[in-house]
Amino acid sequence: MHSCNRYSAKIPCGLTEFVVVWLMVDAIHIEFDVGAFQKALLGWYDKNRRDLPWRRTKDAYSIWLSEVMLQQTQVKTVIPYYLRWLESFPNVHVLAKANLDEVLKAWEGLGYYSRARQFHKASAIVAYEFNGDVPDSYAEFLALPGVGEYTAAAVQSIAFDGAYAVVDGNVKRVMARLFEIDKPANDASSKKVFQAWADRLLFAGRSGDYNQAVMELGATVCKPKNPDCPSCPVQAFCAAKRNDTSSIYPRRKAKKAVPTYKMSAGIVERNSRFLIVRRPENGLLGGLWEFPSGKAAGQVVTEEDCVRNVHGAVGLDVAVVQKIASVKHAYSHFKVEMDVFTCSYRKGEVVLKEASEYRWVTREELGKYAFPGVNNKFLPLITDSPEGTEESA
């Protein structure tokens, strides 16, 4: 459905504006009553919204935390992390004083670790430059590390009732079906189109509730597959429902194939201690600890790959003792298939090529550090069993 022309008329009506939008589609005018849409959506939300812990507070720090954690992560996954985080770091002052290892360990398993690092940095700025008060200015909040337009709109609207419309995956899906928008929802160039529609439909009098209502609708009713159209409170306004096209909206741009990397990891032991290295903070999985690793020379991982990769990463000469695991792990843009070897130290001093620091730690100390997902899949073989056994995951 292609829009070749559109315009709106605004007519004062009580406490808010009554907005009627006409869309010119295939020479037919379609009328959209924004006021009635807002009333139907908010009425549904008031009766059906999920009882989530971050909806029980107006504390801006807690709301901000929830929005950071919820990025590309499901609600059921976030809830226990959110509750544990607030026990450890109840406000920006406590978080600002925490070291990076404490922060990453608390985040371990949520993925997209740059969120934690940036939230840590931003909280320190709020603690020391804003006296612990999260800025209620959109511009000032947006200027903090890791805060983008979505997070700024969400926090400013939910915590401070600022009139800013959010646009996330759920909102895009709802908008795409309401208006049969042909722009691909997963294409960055389409963002301004979805933002324009979100802005137009925003109910400024209850902007926080309205934003959460649209996202709630997308998460629980207007789902990616098999949307529950009969239960939708705004089905009367939906072009996709009217034309039975919900299955083809939102449009999506084809994704590129995800590469798979064959890798080795070396668990180097010396004097009953294991060598771990920290990944550079400004990079993929930044700040996390790992065992020296690298890509295999071919499609089959060998002991020679492990010896070469350990030397290339930390400058040590080692000898492989045994292979203890083969693990697989999927990240957002690539997959890893890693063979894991225990290694004995032969000679040399640690010289780091890319890692930011290293430590020799005991078996018991390994649990204090945050590791990437692929390392966590074989870590129990080291921490639970001195000898280790071969295992595939």
C-alpha positions in Angstrom: 0.0 0.0 0.0 1.8 3.2 -1.2 1.0 6.7 0.1 1.3 9.2 -2.6 -0.1 12.1 -0.6 -1.0 12.8 3.0 -2.0 15.7 5.2 -3.7 16.3 8.5 -6.3 18.6 10.0 -6.1 19.5 13.7 -9.3 20.5 15.5 -9.4 21.5 19.2 -11.5 19.1 21.2 -11.6 19.3 25.0 -8.3 18.7 26.8 -6.5 17.3 23.7 -6.5 17.7 20.0 -8.9 15.7 17.8 -6.8 14.8 14.8 -8.1 13.3 11.6 -5.5 12.1 9.0 -6.4 11.4 5.4 -4.2 9.1 3.4 -4.4 9.2 -0.4 -4.1 5.5 -1.4 -4.9 4.4 -5.0 -7.1 7.5 -5.4 -9.1 6.6 -2.3 -9.2 8.8 0.8 -8.8 6.8 4.1 -9.7 8.6 7.3 -7.8 7.9 10.5 -9.2 9.3 13.8 -6.1 9.7 15.9 -8.1 10.8 19.0 -10.3 7.6 18.9 -7.2 5.5 18.3 -5.4 6.9 21.3 -8.5 6.4 23.5 -8.9 2.8 22.5 -5.2 2.0 22.9 -4.9 3.6 26.3 -8.2 2.1 27.6 -6.9 -1.3 26.7 -3.5 -0.7 28.2 -5.0 0.5 31.5 -6.9 -2.8 31.8 -4.4 -5.2 30.3 -0.8 -4.0 30.9 1.6 -6.5 32.4 2.7 -6.0 36.0 6.5 -5.4 35.4 8.8 -4.3 38.2 9.9 -1.1 36.4 6.3 -0.1 36.0 5.9 0.1 39.8 8.3 3.1 40.1 8.9 6.6 38.8 12.5 6.5 39.8 14.3 7.7 36.7 17.5 5.6 37.3 15.4 2.3 37.6 13.4 3.2 34.5 16.6 4.0 32.6 18.1 0.7 33.7 15.1 -1.3 32.4 15.3 0.4 29.0 19.0 -0.4 28.7 18.5 -4.0 29.7 15.4 -4.5 27.4 17.3 -3.5 24.3 17.2 -6.7 22.1 16.5 -8.8 25.2 13.2 -10.4 26.2 11.3 -9.3 29.2 11.4 -12.7 31.0 15.1 -12.7 30.7 15.6 -9.2 31.9 13.4 -9.3 35.1 15.8 -11.4 37.3 18.8 -9.4 36.1 17.0 -6.1 36.8 16.1 -7.1 40.3 19.6 -8.4 41.2 21.2 -5.3 39.7 19.1 -2.9 41.9 20.1 -5.0 44.9 23.8 -4.5 44.0 23.6 -1.0 42.5 20.5 0.7 43.9 21.4 4.2 42.5 23.9 6.0 40.3 26.2 6.8 43.2 26.7 3.1 44.1 27.1 2.2 40.4 29.6 5.0 39.8 31.8 3.7 42.6 31.8 0.1 41.3 34.7 -1.2 39.2 34.2 -2.5 35.7 34.7 -6.2 36.7 31.8 -5.9 39.2 29.6 -4.3 36.6 30.3 -6.9 33.9 29.9 -9.8 36.3 26.4 -8.5 37.2 25.6 -8.2 33.5 27.1 -11.6 32.6 24.7 -13.6 30.4 22.6 -10.6 29.1 24.9 -10.0 26.1 25.6 -6.8 24.2 28.1 -5.8 26.9 28.6 -2.4 25.6 25.3 -1.5 27.2 26.7 -2.2 30.6 29.9 -0.4 30.0 28.2 2.7 28.7 25.6 2.7 31.4 28.4 2.5 33.9 30.1 5.5 32.4 26.9 7.5 32.0 25.9 6.8 35.6 29.2 8.2 36.8 28.6 11.4 34.9 25.1 11.7 36.4 26.5 11.0 39.9 29.3 13.6 39.7 28.0 16.2 37.3 24.2 16.1 38.0 24.4 15.3 41.7 22.8 11.9 41.1 19.7 13.3 39.4 19.0 11.8 36.0 18.6 14.8 33.7 15.0 15.7 32.9 16.2 17.5 29.8 16.0 15.4 26.6 19.1 17.1 25.1 21.2 16.6 28.3 20.1 13.0 28.7 20.7 12.2 25.0 24.3 13.5 25.4 25.2 10.8 28.0 27.3 7.8 26.8 25.2 5.0 25.3 22.0 7.0 25.2 20.3 7.0 21.8 17.1 8.5 20.5 15.0 5.5 21.6 16.3 5.4 25.2 16.1 9.2 25.5 12.5 9.2 24.4 11.5 6.3 26.6 13.1 7.6 29.8 12.0 11.2 29.3 8.4 10.2 28.6 8.0 7.5 31.2 10.0 9.1 34.1 9.3 12.8 33.3 6.2 12.8 31.1 8.1 14.4 28.2 6.2 14.4 24.9 8.6 12.1 23.0 7.5 9.2 20.9 9.5 6.0 21.1 10.3 3.8 18.1 11.5 0.3 18.7 10.8 -3.0 16.9 7.4 -3.4 18.5 6.4 0.2 17.5 7.6 -0.3 13.9 5.5 -3.5 13.6 2.3 -1.8 14.9 2.8 1.2 12.6 3.7 -0.9 9.6 0.4 -2.8 10.0 -1.7 0.2 10.8 -0.7 2.0 7.6 0.7 -0.8 5.5 4.1 0.9 5.3 6.2 -0.6 2.6 9.5 0.7 3.9 11.6 -2.1 5.4 11.4 -2.0 9.2 15.0 -3.3 9.6 16.5 -0.7 7.3 18.1 2.3 9.0 17.0 4.6 6.2 13.4 3.9 7.1 13.6 5.1 10.7 12.5 8.7 9.9 9.3 7.3 8.3 8.3 5.3 11.4 9.3 8.1 13.7 7.1 10.5 11.8 4.1 8.2 12.3 4.9 7.6 15.9 5.2 11.3 16.5 1.8 11.9 14.8 0.0 9.4 17.0 1.6 10.3 20.3 -0.8 11.2 23.1 1.1 14.0 24.7 -1.1 14.1 27.8 0.1 10.6 28.9 3.1 10.2 26.7 4.8 7.6 29.0 1.7 5.4 29.2 1.0 5.9 25.5 4.6 4.8 24.5 4.4 1.8 26.8 0.9 0.9 25.4 2.2 0.8 21.8 5.1 -1.4 22.8 2.9 -3.6 24.9 0.5 -4.0 22.0 3.4 -5.1 19.7 4.8 -7.4 22.4 1.6 -9.2 23.4 -1.0 -8.8 20.6 0.5 -7.5 17.3 3.3 -10.1 17.4 5.7 -10.9 14.6 4.0 -14.2 13.8 0.4 -15.1 14.2 -0.8 -11.7 15.5 -3.9 -11.9 17.7 -6.0 -9.5 15.5 -9.4 -10.5 17.0 -8.1 -9.3 20.5 -6.6 -6.1 19.2 -8.1 -3.0 20.7 -7.3 -0.9 17.6 -8.2 -3.4 14.9 -10.8 -1.0 13.5 -8.0 1.4 12.6 -5.7 -1.2 11.0 -5.2 -1.3 7.3 -3.5 -4.7 7.5 -6.5 -6.2 9.4 -8.9 -4.6 6.9 -7.0 -6.0 3.9 -5.8 -9.3 5.5 -2.2 -8.4 5.0 -0.8 -8.8 8.6 1.4 -11.7 7.5 3.4 -9.5 5.0 3.9 -6.5 7.3 6.2 -5.2 8.4 8.4 -5.5 5.3 11.9 -6.6 6.0 15.2 -6.3 4.2 16.9 -9.7 3.6 19.7 -10.2 6.1 23.1 -11.3 5.1 24.3 -14.8 5.8 25.8 -15.1 9.3 29.5 -16.4 9.1 30.8 -19.2 11.3 34.3 -19.0 12.7 36.4 -22.1 13.6 38.5 -21.2 16.7 40.7 -22.7 19.4 41.1 -21.7 23.0 44.0 -22.6 25.2 43.6 -23.1 28.9 47.2 -22.4 30.0 48.1 -23.7 33.5 51.3 -22.8 35.4 51.9 -23.4 39.1 48.2 -24.3 39.6 47.1 -21.0 38.1 45.3 -20.3 34.8 46.0 -17.5 32.4 43.1 -15.2 31.4 43.3 -12.0 29.4 40.9 -9.0 29.2 39.5 -8.0 25.8 40.0 -4.3 24.9 37.2 -2.2 26.4 36.3 -0.4 23.2 35.5 -3.4 21.0 33.4 -6.6 20.7 32.7 -8.1 24.1 34.8 -5.3 25.5 36.1 -5.6 29.0 35.3 -9.3 29.3 37.9 -11.9 30.3 38.7 -15.0 28.2 41.3 -17.7 27.7 43.8 -17.0 24.9 42.2 -17.9 21.6 42.2 -17.4 17.9 40.9 -18.6 14.5 41.9 -21.9 13.0 44.0 -22.0 9.9 41.5 -24.3 8.1 38.1 -25.8 8.6 39.3 -28.3 11.1 40.8 -27.1 14.4 44.1 -28.7 15.3 46.4 -28.7 18.3 48.9 -26.7 16.2 46.2 -24.0 15.8 46.0 -23.8 19.6 49.7 -23.6 20.1 50.0 -20.9 17.4 47.1 -18.9 18.7 48.3 -18.9 22.3 51.7 -17.7 21.2 50.2 -15.1 19.0 47.9 -13.8 21.7 50.2 -13.8 24.8 53.7 -14.7 23.5 54.0 -17.9 25.5 55.3 -21.3 24.2 52.9 -24.0 25.4 52.3 -27.7 24.8 48.8 -29.1 24.4 47.8 -31.7 27.1 44.4 -32.7 25.8 41.2 -31.4 24.1 38.5 -31.0 26.7 35.5 -29.6 24.8 34.0 -28.5 21.5 31.5 -25.7 21.9 29.2 -23.7 19.7 27.9 -20.2 20.4 25.9 -17.7 18.3 26.4 -14.0 18.6 24.3 -11.4 16.9 26.4 -11.2 13.7 28.4 -14.4 13.7 28.7 -17.9 15.1 31.7 -19.6 16.8 32.7 -23.2 16.8 35.5 -23.5 19.3 37.7 -26.5 20.3 39.2 -26.1 23.8 42.5 -27.5 24.9 44.3 -27.6 28.2 47.9 -26.5 27.8 51.1 -26.7 29.9 53.4 -23.8 30.1 56.9 -24.3 28.5 58.7 -21.0 28.4 58.4 -17.3 27.8 56.9 -14.2 29.4 53.4 -12.8 28.7 53.4 -10.2 25.9 50.0 -9.0 25.0 49.1 -8.4 21.3 45.5 -7.2 21.5 44.3 -7.8 25.1 44.4 -4.9 27.6 45.7 -6.9 30.6 46.2 -10.4 31.9 46.1 -12.3 35.2 47.1 -15.7 36.5 44.2 -16.9 38.7 43.3 -19.9 40.7 40.5 -22.3 39.8 38.4 -20.8 42.6 39.0 -17.2 41.4 37.7 -17.8 37.9 34.2 -17.4 39.2 34.8 -13.7 40.0 35.3 -12.7 36.4 32.9 -12.1 33.6 33.5 -14.2 30.5 31.9 -14.3 27.0 29.1 -16.8 26.3 31.3 -19.2 24.4 33.8 -19.4 27.4 31.0 -19.9 29.9 30.0 -23.0 28.0 33.2 -24.8 28.9 34.2 -23.0 32.1 32.4 -25.5 34.3 34.8 -28.2 33.0 37.6 -26.2 34.6 35.9 -25.0 37.8 34.1 -28.2 38.6 36.7 -30.8 37.6 40.5 -30.5 37.8 41.0 -33.0 35.0 38.1 -32.1 32.7 36.3 -34.3 30.3 35.6 -33.9 26.6 32.1 -32.5 25.9 30.2 -31.0 23.1 27.7 -28.2 23.5 
